[in-house]
Structure formats: structure tokens, C-alpha cells
């Protein structure tokens, strides 16, 4: 006879508990912190993680203007977007995008590290990125 305390419990969608995390990226390397954020958004840090449910937490990223990047990529890295039409290729350098929209740099990095499935957009909606330290979620989270 099996001991009832040794049975595997399946997780229900109602049992998911989401927490808020504050992530200050000031001086941190883009790729390293993006992988940490993607794990929090997926919920892989939780004991009862299952891949078929969206168990991730909310992540608030501050100081996106001050994110670091290694090597000479700040001069050479280029973000491309293609509309699908002839002549529709748009290219923006890292430096220019850092001035215009620093949150897009972090969002692209985190998006590339999330699995390409039906949960990707839902998880990205729980990511809030701010260029400086001011944000409206001051009393909700645990600082990392």
C-alpha cells in the first residue's frame, strides 16, 4: 500500500499563486538578466512547475536606460524588423534604440528566451519595463 504523502499532486490553474518581483538592471549584462527574467515569467523557479500551465510571476524592470552590454556590441548590434513588403526592412542600431525606447531592448531579449508557444504573449504581458526608477507598482513586490 502506498503512503498518501508520497503521491504526486497535479497542479490546478486555480492554485497558481503569482508574486511580484522588482528587477533593477542598472549596470547588469543584458543577456544574463534576460534569462533570469524569463525564468521568473515562466515560473520555473517554483517547486510545483509544470510546462502545460502558465505559472509565471509578474516582473517589474527599472532603470532600462542603464542596461549594460558586453564587448563592442553597443557599436555593432543592429535590430531588424521586416514588414513583408518590398523595401520594408527597418534597421535600428543598439545605441539609437537605447535612446529612443530602452524597454524594447529588454523586451526583445526576454522574448527571445521564452518558449515559442501559446503562452509567450501572455507571459510578456506580465513584464513591465520602465526607463528609470519611477513606476506605479511600488507596494506589490519582492526585491531581487
C-alpha positions in Angstrom: 0.0 0.0 0.0 1.3 3.4 -0.9 1.9 6.2 1.6 -0.5 9.0 0.7 2.2 11.6 1.4 4.3 10.3 -1.4 1.9 10.8 -4.2 2.5 13.4 -6.9 -0.1 16.2 -6.8 -1.2 17.7 -10.1 -1.4 21.5 -10.1 -4.7 23.1 -11.0 -5.0 26.5 -12.6 -6.9 27.9 -9.6 -3.9 27.0 -7.3 -1.4 29.2 -9.1 -0.1 32.0 -6.9 1.6 34.8 -8.7 4.2 37.1 -7.0 5.6 40.4 -8.0 9.4 40.8 -8.5 11.4 44.1 -8.9 14.4 43.8 -11.1 16.9 46.7 -11.2 19.0 46.3 -14.4 21.4 49.2 -13.7 24.8 48.0 -14.8 23.7 44.4 -15.4 24.6 42.5 -18.6 21.6 42.3 -21.0 21.6 38.5 -21.7 22.3 37.4 -18.2 19.5 39.3 -16.7 17.1 38.5 -19.5 17.5 34.8 -18.8 16.7 35.4 -15.1 13.6 37.4 -16.0 12.4 34.7 -18.5 12.6 32.1 -15.8 10.5 34.2 -13.4 7.9 34.8 -16.2 7.7 31.1 -16.9 7.5 30.1 -13.2 10.5 27.7 -13.5 11.6 28.9 -10.0 8.6 27.3 -8.4 8.6 23.9 -6.8 5.4 22.7 -8.5 6.3 23.9 -12.1 4.6 22.2 -14.9 5.1 23.1 -18.6 1.4 22.9 -19.6 0.3 25.7 -17.3 1.3 29.3 -17.2 2.6 29.6 -13.7 4.9 32.7 -14.0 5.1 35.7 -11.8 4.9 39.5 -12.5 8.2 41.2 -13.2 8.8 45.0 -13.0 12.1 46.1 -14.6 13.5 49.5 -13.7 16.5 51.5 -15.0 16.2 50.1 -18.5 18.3 53.1 -19.8 21.3 51.9 -17.8 21.5 48.3 -19.0 25.0 47.1 -20.0 26.0 45.0 -22.9 29.4 43.2 -23.3 32.1 43.7 -25.9 31.7 46.1 -28.8 28.0 45.3 -29.4 26.9 48.8 -28.4 28.5 49.9 -31.7 27.7 46.9 -33.9 24.4 45.4 -32.7 21.5 46.0 -35.1 17.8 45.2 -34.5 15.9 44.4 -37.7 12.2 44.4 -38.5 10.7 43.4 -41.8 7.2 44.4 -42.7 6.8 41.8 -45.5 6.6 44.4 -48.3 9.4 45.2 -50.8 11.7 47.8 -49.2 10.1 47.2 -45.8 13.3 46.3 -43.9 13.9 48.6 -40.9 17.2 48.5 -39.1 18.0 50.3 -35.8 21.3 50.2 -34.0 21.5 49.4 -30.3 22.7 52.9 -29.4 19.8 54.6 -31.2 17.2 52.2 -29.7 18.7 52.8 -26.2 18.0 56.5 -26.6 14.5 56.1 -28.2 13.0 53.1 -26.4 15.2 51.3 -23.9 12.4 49.0 -22.9 12.2 47.4 -26.3 15.8 46.2 -26.0 14.9 44.3 -22.8 11.6 43.1 -24.2 13.3 41.6 -27.3 15.9 39.9 -25.2 13.4 38.3 -22.9 11.0 37.4 -25.7 13.8 35.5 -27.5 14.4 33.4 -24.3 10.8 32.4 -23.8 9.4 29.3 -25.5 7.7 29.9 -28.8 4.2 28.7 -27.8 0.8 30.0 -26.9 2.0 31.3 -23.5 4.6 33.7 -24.9 2.4 36.8 -25.3 0.6 36.1 -22.1 3.9 36.0 -20.2 5.2 39.1 -21.9 2.1 41.0 -20.8 3.3 40.3 -17.2 6.6 42.1 -17.9 6.6 45.8 -17.1 9.6 47.8 -18.2 10.5 51.4 -17.1 13.4 53.5 -18.3 14.1 55.0 -14.9 13.2 54.2 -11.2 9.7 55.7 -11.3 6.9 53.1 -11.6 3.3 52.7 -10.2 3.9 49.2 -8.6 5.8 50.3 -5.5 3.9 48.3 -2.9 3.4 44.9 -4.7 6.7 43.1 -4.9 9.8 41.4 -3.5 13.1 43.0 -4.5 15.7 40.7 -6.1 
